[in-house]
Amino acid sequence: MSETVFFTGGAGFIGMHVVPMLLEKGYKVRIYDNMFRGDRDRVAELVAGGNVELIDHDVRYGGAVLAAMKGCTKVIHAAALSINKSQADPDESMDVNLIGSQNVFSAAAELGIDRVVFCSTASVYGDPEKLPMHEDDRLNPLTPYCISKRASEDLLDFYHRRAGLSWIALRFFNVYGPGQKTEAYYTSVINHFVKRIHNGEPPVIDGRGEQSMDFIHVHDIARAIVLALESEKDNVPINVGTGIDTSIADLAKILIEASGADVEPIFNPRDVLVSRRAADITRAREVIGFEPTISVRDGMTDLIKTAEIG
Ligand SMILES: NC(=O)c1ccc[n+]([C@@H]2O[C@H](COP(=O)([O-])OP(=O)(O)OC[C@H]3O[C@@H](n4cnc5c(N)ncnc54)[C@H](O)[C@@H]3O)[C@@H](O)[C@H]2O)c1
């Protein structure tokens, strides 16, 4: 009999890339999502396939989470409110992101779930003191969202010590790819550039465009989640990025080249805080056998050719 994966937030951007991979591996999937941002049409198609069910409910209700998780062997916890929302409404953010985690992890411990994979974030580091960023670097979460993610990682460790819960927390870097909502906090710059290039306008870069991010394609993120669900080693946070920092100026160049547009970026001279990001992915290689497969150039080229620009 096939195992069932309990997947909170499974109807969201990343979830919609993970579910087909799980089905391909022979799992059944029980999505637990209040559909606040979930993709109803896509979920309905998956449910029609027979091996996916949707429980339209909220992670803030512990009793409902526990009841819904019964019969599952593995858990992916991705339900969360975004970083933008967390600054606007810290109360709701802590409720969903921290109490939600408590409800999911305590239920998993009580039911003897084999593995919990938690979707954490590179934002737990705050502004990095050095590159590449390593899992043992000092954490300095700066917003309620990041604070809740860090505290959720600590909670996993608590349930490991208390009940032997097996977990992996994946610290995603800057995720991009098909299906992404256009206002995504760190990667909104991609959407902004793509829109302008599509309109025949040059991308506008603040300062010299030296700020950088570690852009990782959602397909590789989904692969990392599936690897973490099945790895032999556990109970650690793991960075998931490419290990390469791409500056905003380089991003503009890549997107212009990929589109074939005849424009040059405009630099808007202005003092900007130059933040940079790049993951040390040694642990991802060692613990879950992860290797990124889509280069930023290939991923962005695909995106600019296929993106529906919002
Ligand atoms: N996308 C990124 O760049 C990124 C980066 C780092 C970490 N993450 C983390 O990965 C996870 C998935 O991200 P995503 O980009 O797919 O986000 P998303 O917003 O597309 O998906 C989150 C899902 O959670 C659901 N949800 C929200 N509140 C809920 C609640 N109270 N109860 C039940 N379901 C609820 C939403 O309806 C949505 O379907 C999140 O935990 C996020 O914090 C994402």
The ligand as a Gaussian input file, in Angstrom:
#p B3LYP/6-31G(d) Opt

LIG

0 1
 N        8.783000      31.137000      -2.393000
 C        9.880000      31.525000      -1.766000
 O       10.674000      32.329000      -2.287000
 C       10.224000      30.984000      -0.404000
 C       11.480000      31.276000       0.139000
 C       11.787000      30.792000       1.396000
 C       10.862000      30.031000       2.091000
 N        9.644000      29.770000       1.555000
 C        8.675000      28.983000       2.337000
 O        8.210000      27.893000       1.557000
 C        6.843000      27.637000       1.884000
 C        6.004000      27.611000       0.623000
 O        6.153000      28.860000      -0.031000
 P        5.336000      29.253000      -1.338000
 O        6.170000      30.211000      -2.108000
 O        4.809000      28.029000      -1.979000
 O        4.151000      30.107000      -0.679000
 P        2.612000      30.196000      -1.104000
 O        2.046000      31.383000      -0.403000
 O        2.440000      30.086000      -2.556000
 O        2.024000      28.852000      -0.438000
 C        1.692000      28.775000       0.919000
 C        0.393000      28.011000       1.029000
 O        0.012000      28.000000       2.423000
 C       -1.392000      28.213000       2.489000
 N       -1.725000      28.802000       3.776000
 C       -1.487000      30.064000       4.210000
 N       -1.977000      30.236000       5.439000
 C       -2.528000      29.053000       5.813000
 C       -3.190000      28.610000       6.981000
 N       -3.398000      29.438000       8.011000
 N       -3.615000      27.333000       7.025000
 C       -3.431000      26.486000       5.976000
 N       -2.818000      26.851000       4.834000
 C       -2.363000      28.128000       4.765000
 C       -1.712000      29.138000       1.330000
 O       -3.074000      29.066000       0.931000
 C       -0.766000      28.650000       0.243000
 O       -1.380000      27.686000      -0.594000
 C        6.417000      28.701000       2.886000
 O        6.528000      28.158000       4.182000
 C        7.433000      29.787000       2.702000
 O        7.616000      30.537000       3.878000
 C        9.302000      30.220000       0.318000

